[in-house]
Amino acid sequence: MSLANLVCGLGFIIFPVANPMNWEKIRSLLTAPLKGGFFGSVAEWIRANVHQPGGAVPSPHCAVATVMWFMSRKYTRRGFLWLAPIMISLYISTVYGRFHYASDMIIGIAAGLLVVLVAPAIARAWDGRPSTGPGGAP
């Protein structure tokens, strides 16, 4: 999950895109607050009091959730199936809650899948390094 966050952080640097509520043109179109009961009001509060400009592409929410979801599959298929509705609702809510664009969500899922595919090779390379003692001696 740390690698997914690192990939997303690099994405923020490479693609400096503001999220929907931090872009003045879109904000003017979204003047009505969300009507989603408790969760809608929480999203509005977060947007008004916590959110900072930037950090849209890729969605770290979606990337980390994808890594967690597919790692649960590695250990238990039942857990993977139980998490399915939660993960899918997380993907949808990042767009519905106006925290990310749909493209951010899709790219975030792709970043998570990339991390899931690349992480075993990184772990093997890391484990294959010769261990060194104090002073660099093996």
C-alpha positions as CSV (number, residue, x, y, z in Angstrom):
1,M,0.0,0.0,0.0
2,S,3.0,2.3,0.6
3,L,4.1,1.7,-2.9
4,A,0.7,2.6,-4.2
5,N,0.8,5.9,-2.3
6,L,4.3,6.5,-3.7
7,V,3.1,6.0,-7.2
8,C,0.2,8.3,-6.6
9,G,2.5,11.0,-5.1
10,L,4.6,10.8,-8.2
11,G,1.5,11.1,-10.3
12,F,0.6,14.3,-8.5
13,I,4.0,15.7,-9.4
14,I,3.8,14.6,-13.1
15,F,0.1,15.5,-13.5
16,P,-0.6,18.6,-11.4
17,V,-4.4,18.5,-11.8
18,A,-6.7,20.0,-9.2
19,N,-9.5,17.9,-8.0
20,P,-13.1,18.9,-9.0
21,M,-13.9,21.1,-6.0
22,N,-10.6,23.0,-6.3
23,W,-11.1,24.0,-9.9
24,E,-13.0,27.3,-10.1
25,K,-14.8,26.6,-13.3
26,I,-16.2,23.3,-12.1
27,R,-16.9,24.7,-8.6
28,S,-19.1,27.3,-10.0
29,L,-21.2,24.6,-11.8
30,L,-21.4,22.5,-8.6
31,T,-23.1,25.1,-6.4
32,A,-25.7,22.8,-4.9
33,P,-24.4,20.8,-1.9
34,L,-24.6,17.0,-2.1
35,K,-27.9,15.5,-0.9
36,G,-26.8,12.3,0.5
37,G,-27.9,12.4,4.1
38,F,-25.2,11.9,6.7
39,F,-22.5,10.8,4.2
40,G,-23.3,13.7,1.8
41,S,-23.0,16.2,4.7
42,V,-19.7,14.6,5.8
43,A,-18.3,14.9,2.3
44,E,-19.4,18.6,2.1
45,W,-17.7,19.2,5.5
46,I,-14.5,17.6,4.4
47,R,-14.4,19.5,1.2
48,A,-15.0,22.8,3.0
49,N,-12.7,22.3,6.0
50,V,-10.0,19.8,5.1
51,H,-9.4,19.4,1.3
52,Q,-6.5,21.2,-0.3
53,P,-6.1,22.0,-4.0
54,G,-4.4,19.4,-6.2
55,G,-3.8,15.7,-5.8
56,A,-6.2,14.3,-8.3
57,V,-4.4,12.0,-10.7
58,P,-4.3,9.1,-9.9
59,S,-6.7,8.6,-7.0
60,P,-4.8,7.2,-4.0
61,H,-8.1,6.1,-2.5
62,C,-8.7,3.8,-5.4
63,A,-5.1,2.7,-5.8
64,V,-4.7,1.7,-2.2
65,A,-8.2,0.1,-2.0
66,T,-7.3,-2.0,-5.1
67,V,-4.1,-3.2,-3.6
68,M,-5.8,-4.1,-0.3
69,W,-8.7,-5.8,-2.2
70,F,-6.4,-7.9,-4.4
71,M,-4.1,-8.8,-1.4
72,S,-7.2,-10.0,0.4
73,R,-7.7,-12.4,-2.5
74,K,-4.3,-13.8,-2.1
75,Y,-5.1,-14.9,1.4
76,T,-8.8,-15.6,1.3
77,R,-11.3,-15.7,-1.5
78,R,-14.2,-15.3,0.9
79,G,-12.6,-12.0,2.1
80,F,-12.2,-10.8,-1.4
81,L,-15.9,-11.5,-2.1
82,W,-17.0,-9.8,1.1
83,L,-14.9,-6.7,0.3
84,A,-16.3,-6.4,-3.3
85,P,-19.3,-4.2,-2.5
86,I,-17.2,-2.0,-0.2
87,M,-14.5,-1.5,-2.7
88,I,-16.9,-0.9,-5.6
89,S,-18.8,1.7,-3.5
90,L,-15.4,3.4,-2.6
91,Y,-14.6,3.7,-6.3
92,I,-18.0,5.2,-7.0
93,S,-18.0,7.5,-4.0
94,T,-14.8,9.2,-4.9
95,V,-16.5,10.5,-8.0
96,Y,-20.0,11.0,-6.4
97,G,-18.5,12.8,-3.5
98,R,-16.7,15.1,-5.9
99,F,-13.2,14.2,-4.6
100,H,-12.0,12.9,-8.0
101,Y,-12.9,12.8,-11.6
102,A,-13.9,9.5,-13.2
103,S,-10.5,9.4,-15.0
104,D,-8.7,9.8,-11.6
105,M,-10.6,6.8,-10.3
106,I,-9.8,4.6,-13.4
107,I,-6.1,5.6,-13.3
108,G,-6.0,5.0,-9.6
109,I,-7.4,1.5,-10.1
110,A,-4.8,0.9,-12.8
111,A,-2.0,2.2,-10.6
112,G,-3.2,-0.2,-7.8
113,L,-3.2,-3.1,-10.3
114,L,0.3,-2.1,-11.5
115,V,1.6,-2.2,-8.0
116,V,0.0,-5.6,-7.3
117,L,1.7,-6.9,-10.5
118,V,5.1,-5.3,-9.8
119,A,5.4,-5.7,-6.0
120,P,6.4,-9.4,-6.1
121,A,9.3,-8.7,-8.5
122,I,10.4,-5.8,-6.2
123,A,10.2,-8.0,-3.2
124,R,12.3,-10.7,-4.9
125,A,14.9,-8.2,-6.0
126,W,15.0,-6.8,-2.4
127,D,15.4,-10.2,-0.9
128,G,18.1,-11.2,-3.3
129,R,20.4,-8.5,-2.3
130,P,23.4,-9.7,-0.4
131,S,23.2,-8.7,3.3
132,T,25.9,-6.5,4.7
133,G,27.1,-6.2,8.2
134,P,28.5,-3.2,9.9
135,G,31.0,-1.4,7.7
136,G,29.7,-3.0,4.6
137,A,31.3,-6.4,5.2
138,P,29.2,-9.4,4.2
